[in-house]
Amino acid sequence: MTRRRFTDADRELWSRVTRDATPLHPKRRSQDESAPAKPTPPRPPAALVAPFQIGSAWRSETAIRDVAPSLSDEMRAAPLRMDAKTNRKMMAGKLRPEGKLDLHGMTLDVAHPALTRFILGAHAQGKRLVLVVTGKGKVKPSDGPIPARLGVLRHQVPQWLRMAPLASVVLQVSEAHRAHGGGGAFYVYLRRLR
């Protein structure tokens, strides 16, 4: 695309248009008018990848990163659907979970039915607070260019709890207190049995 040169008629028209206009930033405009226009030198294109030299070490700290947003931030942004006083006690680790499911070592296709059975069974027994332990996930070096997701179960369990059939019995999902597993476990507060 070529740049069009302004003619004297274009400049005259533009000066008539801007004569009656009120500037949004008067200080900036007065500085622009007082200083003569300087042509800006072209910048060299920025390197997308740092140059690599034979024999230099690969920086592994860039390869080990989580691709998902922080779950604790996402859960804090969710609206509180339970009693605030009970929630404070739960988050302080003062409420004792009435049941516990440990998903360590399970694959997604085994963990999902186990979680569904556990939550629906706990709700049928009239339990209100249960603990689901997922673990934090292993930190593995990534060999490929696409970053690996750390803690697949840790990311998937809150989504399963928001989907049917569990969404109808789950009232609140929160990251557990340090005494009950911290970032590797979730409190699941269930609705009252009707």
C-alpha atoms as a printed R data frame, in Angstrom:
    type eleno elety resid chain resno       x       y      z
1   ATOM     1    CA   MET     A     1   0.000   0.000  0.000
2   ATOM     2    CA   THR     A     2   1.498   3.322 -1.037
3   ATOM     3    CA   ARG     A     3   1.191   6.446  1.055
4   ATOM     4    CA   ARG     A     4  -0.748   9.283 -0.500
5   ATOM     5    CA   ARG     A     5   0.815  12.736 -0.491
6   ATOM     6    CA   PHE     A     6  -1.322  15.593  0.762
7   ATOM     7    CA   THR     A     7  -1.964  18.437 -1.647
8   ATOM     8    CA   ASP     A     8  -2.311  22.117 -0.730
9   ATOM     9    CA   ALA     A     9  -6.103  21.798 -1.092
10  ATOM    10    CA   ASP     A    10  -6.097  18.885  1.413
11  ATOM    11    CA   ARG     A    11  -4.082  20.904  3.925
12  ATOM    12    CA   GLU     A    12  -6.398  23.914  3.519
13  ATOM    13    CA   LEU     A    13  -9.473  21.745  4.063
14  ATOM    14    CA   TRP     A    14  -7.924  20.125  7.150
15  ATOM    15    CA   SER     A    15  -7.013  23.518  8.671
16  ATOM    16    CA   ARG     A    16 -10.641  24.684  8.224
17  ATOM    17    CA   VAL     A    17 -11.920  21.534  9.948
18  ATOM    18    CA   THR     A    18  -9.531  21.767 12.888
19  ATOM    19    CA   ARG     A    19  -9.932  25.528 13.396
20  ATOM    20    CA   ASP     A    20 -13.260  25.130 15.232
21  ATOM    21    CA   ALA     A    21 -12.451  21.831 16.971
22  ATOM    22    CA   THR     A    22 -11.790  21.684 20.704
23  ATOM    23    CA   PRO     A    23  -8.650  19.678 21.464
24  ATOM    24    CA   LEU     A    24  -9.013  16.694 23.802
25  ATOM    25    CA   HIS     A    25  -5.513  17.207 25.205
26  ATOM    26    CA   PRO     A    26  -4.610  20.925 24.937
27  ATOM    27    CA   LYS     A    27  -1.139  20.533 26.510
28  ATOM    28    CA   ARG     A    28  -0.153  17.817 24.094
29  ATOM    29    CA   ARG     A    29  -1.415  19.811 21.098
30  ATOM    30    CA   SER     A    30   0.444  22.978 22.102
31  ATOM    31    CA   GLN     A    31   3.651  20.961 22.474
32  ATOM    32    CA   ASP     A    32   3.096  19.373 19.062
33  ATOM    33    CA   GLU     A    33   2.575  22.748 17.357
34  ATOM    34    CA   SER     A    34   5.613  24.392 18.978
35  ATOM    35    CA   ALA     A    35   8.025  21.599 18.079
36  ATOM    36    CA   PRO     A    36   8.846  21.076 14.434
37  ATOM    37    CA   ALA     A    37   7.930  17.678 13.098
38  ATOM    38    CA   LYS     A    38  10.890  15.308 13.197
39  ATOM    39    CA   PRO     A    39  10.926  12.258 11.017
40  ATOM    40    CA   THR     A    40  11.222   9.155 13.181
41  ATOM    41    CA   PRO     A    41  13.958   6.771 12.157
42  ATOM    42    CA   PRO     A    42  12.726   3.283 11.290
43  ATOM    43    CA   ARG     A    43  13.214   0.704 14.033
44  ATOM    44    CA   PRO     A    44  14.916  -2.575 13.304
45  ATOM    45    CA   PRO     A    45  12.535  -5.528 13.619
46  ATOM    46    CA   ALA     A    46  12.576  -7.124 17.065
47  ATOM    47    CA   ALA     A    47  13.849 -10.663 17.291
48  ATOM    48    CA   LEU     A    48  11.055 -13.101 18.136
49  ATOM    49    CA   VAL     A    49  13.432 -15.714 19.497
50  ATOM    50    CA   ALA     A    50  16.616 -15.059 21.377
51  ATOM    51    CA   PRO     A    51  19.659 -15.988 19.319
52  ATOM    52    CA   PHE     A    52  21.017 -19.450 20.060
53  ATOM    53    CA   GLN     A    53  24.684 -20.255 20.069
54  ATOM    54    CA   ILE     A    54  26.044 -23.749 19.712
55  ATOM    55    CA   GLY     A    55  27.114 -24.999 23.106
56  ATOM    56    CA   SER     A    56  24.843 -22.715 25.133
57  ATOM    57    CA   ALA     A    57  22.474 -24.285 27.656
58  ATOM    58    CA   TRP     A    58  18.753 -24.579 27.057
59  ATOM    59    CA   ARG     A    59  16.697 -22.524 29.505
60  ATOM    60    CA   SER     A    60  14.367 -25.049 31.103
61  ATOM    61    CA   GLU     A    61  12.552 -22.526 33.308
62  ATOM    62    CA   THR     A    62  10.636 -21.288 30.279
63  ATOM    63    CA   ALA     A    63   9.423 -24.779 29.367
64  ATOM    64    CA   ILE     A    64   7.829 -25.595 32.731
65  ATOM    65    CA   ARG     A    65   4.804 -23.339 32.894
66  ATOM    66    CA   ASP     A    66   1.125 -23.869 33.399
67  ATOM    67    CA   VAL     A    67  -1.131 -22.909 30.496
68  ATOM    68    CA   ALA     A    68  -4.354 -22.557 32.530
69  ATOM    69    CA   PRO     A    69  -5.408 -19.555 34.605
70  ATOM    70    CA   SER     A    70  -5.047 -19.802 38.371
71  ATOM    71    CA   LEU     A    71  -7.903 -21.824 39.853
72  ATOM    72    CA   SER     A    72  -7.874 -19.953 43.152
73  ATOM    73    CA   ASP     A    73  -8.487 -16.641 41.331
74  ATOM    74    CA   GLU     A    74 -11.308 -18.207 39.328
75  ATOM    75    CA   MET     A    75 -12.939 -19.626 42.478
76  ATOM    76    CA   ARG     A    76 -12.645 -16.339 44.361
77  ATOM    77    CA   ALA     A    77 -14.448 -14.605 41.511
78  ATOM    78    CA   ALA     A    78 -17.356 -17.086 41.716
79  ATOM    79    CA   PRO     A    79 -20.347 -15.796 43.711
80  ATOM    80    CA   LEU     A    80 -20.789 -17.091 47.255
81  ATOM    81    CA   ARG     A    81 -23.850 -19.349 47.335
82  ATOM    82    CA   MET     A    82 -23.537 -20.569 50.909
83  ATOM    83    CA   ASP     A    83 -23.768 -18.995 54.361
84  ATOM    84    CA   ALA     A    84 -20.925 -16.479 54.808
85  ATOM    85    CA   LYS     A    85 -20.196 -17.534 58.404
86  ATOM    86    CA   THR     A    86 -19.957 -21.203 57.424
87  ATOM    87    CA   ASN     A    87 -17.759 -20.260 54.470
88  ATOM    88    CA   ARG     A    88 -15.338 -18.375 56.745
89  ATOM    89    CA   LYS     A    89 -15.087 -21.394 59.058
90  ATOM    90    CA   MET     A    90 -14.576 -23.714 56.095
91  ATOM    91    CA   MET     A    91 -11.846 -21.553 54.539
92  ATOM    92    CA   ALA     A    92 -10.071 -21.346 57.932
93  ATOM    93    CA   GLY     A    93 -10.005 -25.157 58.106
94  ATOM    94    CA   LYS     A    94 -12.267 -25.260 61.177
95  ATOM    95    CA   LEU     A    95 -15.009 -27.351 59.550
96  ATOM    96    CA   ARG     A    96 -14.229 -31.034 59.356
97  ATOM    97    CA   PRO     A    97 -15.067 -32.742 56.053
98  ATOM    98    CA   GLU     A    98 -17.577 -35.586 56.430
99  ATOM    99    CA   GLY     A    99 -16.120 -37.574 53.537
100 ATOM   100    CA   LYS     A   100 -12.964 -37.745 51.445
101 ATOM   101    CA   LEU     A   101 -12.211 -38.926 47.914
102 ATOM   102    CA   ASP     A   102  -8.580 -39.300 46.871
103 ATOM   103    CA   LEU     A   103  -8.090 -39.185 43.085
104 ATOM   104    CA   HIS     A   104  -4.284 -39.532 43.149
105 ATOM   105    CA   GLY     A   105  -3.004 -41.760 40.371
106 ATOM   106    CA   MET     A   106  -6.343 -41.963 38.534
107 ATOM   107    CA   THR     A   107  -6.766 -41.150 34.869
108 ATOM   108    CA   LEU     A   108  -9.526 -38.845 33.663
109 ATOM   109    CA   ASP     A   109 -11.728 -41.715 32.461
110 ATOM   110    CA   VAL     A   110 -11.512 -43.435 35.877
111 ATOM   111    CA   ALA     A   111 -11.690 -40.275 38.022
112 ATOM   112    CA   HIS     A   112 -14.849 -38.807 36.483
113 ATOM   113    CA   PRO     A   113 -17.198 -41.746 37.321
114 ATOM   114    CA   ALA     A   114 -15.563 -42.105 40.757
115 ATOM   115    CA   LEU     A   115 -16.185 -38.407 41.495
116 ATOM   116    CA   THR     A   116 -19.798 -38.629 40.298
117 ATOM   117    CA   ARG     A   117 -20.497 -41.717 42.456
118 ATOM   118    CA   PHE     A   118 -18.843 -40.165 45.498
119 ATOM   119    CA   ILE     A   119 -20.618 -36.785 45.321
120 ATOM   120    CA   LEU     A   120 -24.074 -38.241 44.596
121 ATOM   121    CA   GLY     A   121 -23.594 -40.864 47.335
122 ATOM   122    CA   ALA     A   122 -22.475 -38.246 49.880
123 ATOM   123    CA   HIS     A   123 -25.485 -36.082 49.024
124 ATOM   124    CA   ALA     A   124 -27.837 -39.079 49.391
125 ATOM   125    CA   GLN     A   125 -26.353 -39.734 52.873
126 ATOM   126    CA   GLY     A   126 -27.072 -36.115 53.885
127 ATOM   127    CA   LYS     A   127 -23.421 -35.010 54.085
128 ATOM   128    CA   ARG     A   128 -22.759 -31.301 53.628
129 ATOM   129    CA   LEU     A   129 -18.954 -30.903 53.336
130 ATOM   130    CA   VAL     A   130 -16.705 -33.362 51.526
131 ATOM   131    CA   LEU     A   131 -13.075 -33.192 50.476
132 ATOM   132    CA   VAL     A   132 -11.876 -34.147 46.990
133 ATOM   133    CA   VAL     A   133  -8.094 -34.611 46.774
134 ATOM   134    CA   THR     A   134  -6.652 -34.230 43.275
135 ATOM   135    CA   GLY     A   135  -3.013 -33.472 43.964
136 ATOM   136    CA   LYS     A   136  -1.154 -30.521 42.499
137 ATOM   137    CA   GLY     A   137   0.223 -32.353 39.492
138 ATOM   138    CA   LYS     A   138   3.759 -33.306 38.609
139 ATOM   139    CA   VAL     A   139   6.210 -30.810 37.208
140 ATOM   140    CA   LYS     A   140   7.629 -32.498 34.124
141 ATOM   141    CA   PRO     A   141  10.004 -30.959 31.631
142 ATOM   142    CA   SER     A   142   8.251 -30.225 28.370
143 ATOM   143    CA   ASP     A   143   9.994 -31.646 25.320
144 ATOM   144    CA   GLY     A   144   7.800 -29.979 22.720
145 ATOM   145    CA   PRO     A   145   6.980 -26.425 21.733
146 ATOM   146    CA   ILE     A   146   3.476 -26.585 23.240
147 ATOM   147    CA   PRO     A   147   3.431 -26.138 27.035
148 ATOM   148    CA   ALA     A   148   1.957 -28.998 29.035
149 ATOM   149    CA   ARG     A   149  -0.913 -28.534 31.468
150 ATOM   150    CA   LEU     A   150   0.144 -29.216 35.046
151 ATOM   151    CA   GLY     A   151  -2.293 -31.111 37.252
152 ATOM   152    CA   VAL     A   152  -4.916 -32.293 34.771
153 ATOM   153    CA   LEU     A   153  -7.270 -33.550 37.504
154 ATOM   154    CA   ARG     A   154  -6.813 -30.335 39.478
155 ATOM   155    CA   HIS     A   155  -8.143 -28.384 36.488
156 ATOM   156    CA   GLN     A   156 -10.826 -30.832 35.438
157 ATOM   157    CA   VAL     A   157 -12.558 -31.583 38.783
158 ATOM   158    CA   PRO     A   158 -14.031 -28.056 39.315
159 ATOM   159    CA   GLN     A   159 -15.425 -28.179 35.758
160 ATOM   160    CA   TRP     A   160 -17.031 -31.578 36.377
161 ATOM   161    CA   LEU     A   161 -18.586 -30.237 39.578
162 ATOM   162    CA   ARG     A   162 -20.216 -27.397 37.596
163 ATOM   163    CA   MET     A   163 -21.736 -29.787 35.029
164 ATOM   164    CA   ALA     A   164 -24.774 -32.066 35.261
165 ATOM   165    CA   PRO     A   165 -25.568 -34.250 37.212
166 ATOM   166    CA   LEU     A   166 -23.309 -32.839 39.962
167 ATOM   167    CA   ALA     A   167 -24.261 -29.176 39.526
168 ATOM   168    CA   SER     A   168 -27.701 -29.850 40.990
169 ATOM   169    CA   VAL     A   169 -26.264 -31.082 44.327
170 ATOM   170    CA   VAL     A   170 -23.102 -28.940 44.637
171 ATOM   171    CA   LEU     A   171 -23.537 -25.583 46.326
172 ATOM   172    CA   GLN     A   172 -19.937 -24.307 46.517
173 ATOM   173    CA   VAL     A   173 -16.453 -25.450 45.452
174 ATOM   174    CA   SER     A   174 -13.399 -23.925 47.131
175 ATOM   175    CA   GLU     A   175  -9.717 -24.661 47.380
176 ATOM   176    CA   ALA     A   176  -9.047 -26.522 50.629
177 ATOM   177    CA   HIS     A   177  -7.264 -25.147 53.665
178 ATOM   178    CA   ARG     A   178  -3.601 -26.037 54.070
179 ATOM   179    CA   ALA     A   179  -4.511 -28.502 56.845
180 ATOM   180    CA   HIS     A   180  -6.703 -30.450 54.401
181 ATOM   181    CA   GLY     A   181  -4.438 -30.425 51.339
182 ATOM   182    CA   GLY     A   182  -4.274 -26.789 50.213
183 ATOM   183    CA   GLY     A   183  -3.960 -26.325 46.451
184 ATOM   184    CA   GLY     A   184  -4.128 -30.073 45.847
185 ATOM   185    CA   ALA     A   185  -7.627 -30.526 47.301
186 ATOM   186    CA   PHE     A   186 -11.097 -28.991 47.066
187 ATOM   187    CA   TYR     A   187 -13.874 -28.469 49.568
188 ATOM   188    CA   VAL     A   188 -17.202 -29.397 48.006
189 ATOM   189    CA   TYR     A   189 -20.157 -27.998 49.981
190 ATOM   190    CA   LEU     A   190 -23.348 -29.863 49.091
191 ATOM   191    CA   ARG     A   191 -26.975 -28.741 49.133
192 ATOM   192    CA   ARG     A   192 -29.340 -29.940 51.837
193 ATOM   193    CA   LEU     A   193 -31.142 -33.182 51.118
194 ATOM   194    CA   ARG     A   194 -34.764 -32.404 50.239
